[in-house]
Amino acid sequence: MRRQRLNIQLKTPEQIDLMRAAGLVVAAALARMREAVAPGVTTADLDAIAESVIRDAGAVPSFKGYHGFPATICSSVNEQIVHAIPSPDQVLRDGDLISIDCGAVLDGWHGDAAITVGVGDVDPALLRMAEVAEDAMWAGIAAAAQGAGSGRGRLTDISHAVETAVRKGGRYGIVDGYGGHGIGTEMHQDPHVLNHGRPGRGPALVPGMALAIEPMITMGSPKTVELADGWTVVTRDGSVAAHVEHSSAILDDGIWVLTAPDGGRSRLGDLVTARQPATSPPA
């Protein structure tokens, strides 16, 4: 069997600066939506907020029209894992857990990130699962930075770090078949980044790579079902899921979390590149 050759787009530092600008637009949209999440709010309300923030910044929603997707965000509630379509009929209720995935393209470069947010008074076990997913994402980003810095890192070091962090956090299902990806002049590029696997495999982690790392975990089985709308992916057993994501770029002197307002400094410390400017998301 012939192995497929990956087409990995390596970016210059100047191009990564452009991706940072797109990433900050996404960060601003997600921050605004996080503030708006409350019982009684619809997922369509959140979608309108995201589109307004993105377009006011001079950017364009990455998701809207992508293979026919009709909205600016994916708004996945409870057993919905990913790709759920916002609707005026989906009203958030006290105790829900919502994952919001958002992307923007600015000057031809993409940013992509996701958050999981509790609605009102949420079961602490669900909030803990969301925290584990976030910790696993940061473990994956740290593995990318450390691997590139050592000159020995491989793509599946990220996958292994994500899986290890999830397993350490508790008994959760790690969704298979969905994961992270390269990002740049297109929203989805090579390579696919699994959320599980053995380390030391795949392409080398090198400066110029930009990767979206996005764990998706469940309170139960990792098995999934795609609904009749052709987009929404849910847990087969009805268990609640969490999904988080950041887009990051590897540079010569560290990693830059392009969709984090502080570039990842608060979570990664000295692993973050020293060249990042002190920029804030657009208002």
C-alpha angles and dihedrals in degrees: 000000000000116000114234114243113235121227103213115182112219115203131211119234088255091054090048088055087058090049089051090058090053090045092055090053089055090047091053093049093049092048091052092049093047088057091049098051108112140128110289095028115119125223087239088059089056091047091054091051092052094048091049094051093046096047093042087058091055093253133118127232109258095207101049108100093001102146085337098308105159103210146055097239140028108233110192116184126197108313091017107099106184146340096033113161117235115244138184086226095059105086118185114238133201108276097025123133115215129191114203119197117190137176136182135185120211124179089347097307127109136224123190131180142149138204134192116219134184119231113224115309105007130185105263089226090062092048089050090054090052089050091051090051090052093047089050091051091053091047088055092049091049090051090054091052095045093045094050091045093053093046089229102083123125131195096254090057083078092050092049093049091051092049093045092052093048092049090048090051097056146282102321133146116245108214112236126211094032126078148116130320148188116280136193130101086005127043094231119037138150132319113057109214113213121207093224139035148094118303128244100047137110130028121344119264105242139165112280095040115125117195136180107214113197126170118198116192137170139208089236139006119006091219116117142200127202113222126231092264087074093235117057114090116198136179111267092223095045094246119150118261138201129208128186132170145177130183113226137180128210116225132179093267103035145309129304119207097214097192096046113090091224093042090247095297096132092056102031106030113187093007086079117091116261092221097072113116120229096258130160129208116266114269 
